[in-house]
Amino acid sequence: MKYISILKIMSLIAYLLIFWNGAMISIPMFLYLPLSATDFDSPGQAVSSILAIIGLVIAVIISSTFNDKKNFFWYLLVFFLLLSPIIQRLSAVPINLFNYLLFIVPSLLFLISYILFLILIFKSTISKLIK
């Protein structure tokens, strides 16, 4: 159970520390989401940002009120909601603009730790069903 909470916290912190390069400065995800939900280039950008904000709210609510082992499908939904702005930006901008460490390292850390988190929750859910 301890590893599950560590992976969850580590993945969400890594997600919020993904940096997007701008024309003049880089901006972290925790600022990008609320700003792009209100000041956006395309409707898809606003929708993906709002979905990610909803995903973060759902993650906080279910982690504070429910047992992690019973919420595999909610956490899977949160994973796809959090991926939506990353996929949207990767598809809207040329891929060579994402070749910097402030994007690569937190993104990989988020993906690896969240997928491991989902695997551990799935294993514990299956073991509870078998018993």
Backbone hydrogen bonds, N-H to C=O, Kabsch-Sander energy under -0.5 kcal/mol:
donor,donor_aa,acceptor,acceptor_aa,energy
5,S,1,M,-1.8
6,I,2,K,-2.0
7,L,3,Y,-2.6
8,K,4,I,-2.2
9,I,5,S,-2.4
10,M,6,I,-2.7
11,S,7,L,-2.4
12,L,8,K,-2.0
13,I,9,I,-2.3
14,A,10,M,-2.3
15,Y,11,S,-2.1
16,L,12,L,-2.1
17,L,13,I,-1.1
18,I,15,Y,-1.4
19,F,102,L,-2.1
20,W,27,I,-3.0
22,G,25,I,-1.6
27,I,20,W,-2.7
29,M,18,I,-1.7
30,F,16,L,-1.5
31,L,28,P,-1.4
32,Y,28,P,-2.4
33,L,29,M,-2.5
35,L,31,L,-1.7
36,S,32,Y,-3.1
37,A,33,L,-1.3
38,T,34,P,-0.8
38,T,35,L,-0.6
39,D,35,L,-3.1
40,F,38,T,-0.6
46,A,42,S,-1.5
47,V,43,P,-2.6
48,S,44,G,-2.5
49,S,45,Q,-2.0
50,I,46,A,-2.4
51,L,47,V,-2.5
52,A,48,S,-2.0
53,I,49,S,-2.2
54,I,50,I,-2.4
55,G,51,L,-2.4
56,L,52,A,-2.4
57,V,53,I,-2.3
58,I,54,I,-2.7
59,A,55,G,-2.4
60,V,56,L,-2.2
61,I,57,V,-2.6
62,I,58,I,-2.9
63,S,59,A,-1.7
64,S,60,V,-1.5
65,T,61,I,-1.6
66,F,62,I,-1.6
70,K,67,N,-1.3
71,N,68,D,-1.3
75,Y,71,N,-2.3
76,L,72,F,-2.1
77,L,73,F,-2.1
78,V,74,W,-2.4
79,F,75,Y,-2.0
80,F,76,L,-1.8
81,L,77,L,-2.3
82,L,78,V,-2.7
83,L,79,F,-1.7
84,S,80,F,-1.0
86,I,82,L,-0.5
87,I,83,L,-2.8
88,Q,84,S,-2.3
89,R,85,P,-2.3
90,L,86,I,-2.4
91,S,87,I,-1.8
92,A,88,Q,-1.2
93,V,89,R,-1.7
97,L,94,P,-1.8
98,F,95,I,-1.8
99,N,96,N,-0.9
100,Y,98,F,-1.4
103,F,100,Y,-1.6
104,I,100,Y,-2.3
105,V,101,L,-1.8
107,S,103,F,-1.7
108,L,104,I,-2.7
109,L,105,V,-2.5
110,F,106,P,-2.7
111,L,107,S,-2.7
112,I,108,L,-2.8
113,S,109,L,-2.3
114,Y,110,F,-2.5
115,I,111,L,-2.1
116,L,112,I,-2.3
117,F,113,S,-2.2
118,L,114,Y,-2.4
119,I,115,I,-2.3
120,L,116,L,-2.6
121,I,117,F,-2.2
122,F,118,L,-2.5
123,K,119,I,-2.7
124,S,120,L,-2.3
125,T,121,I,-2.4
126,I,122,F,-2.6
127,S,123,K,-2.5
128,K,124,S,-1.7
129,L,125,T,-1.7
130,I,126,I,-2.1
131,K,127,S,-1.6
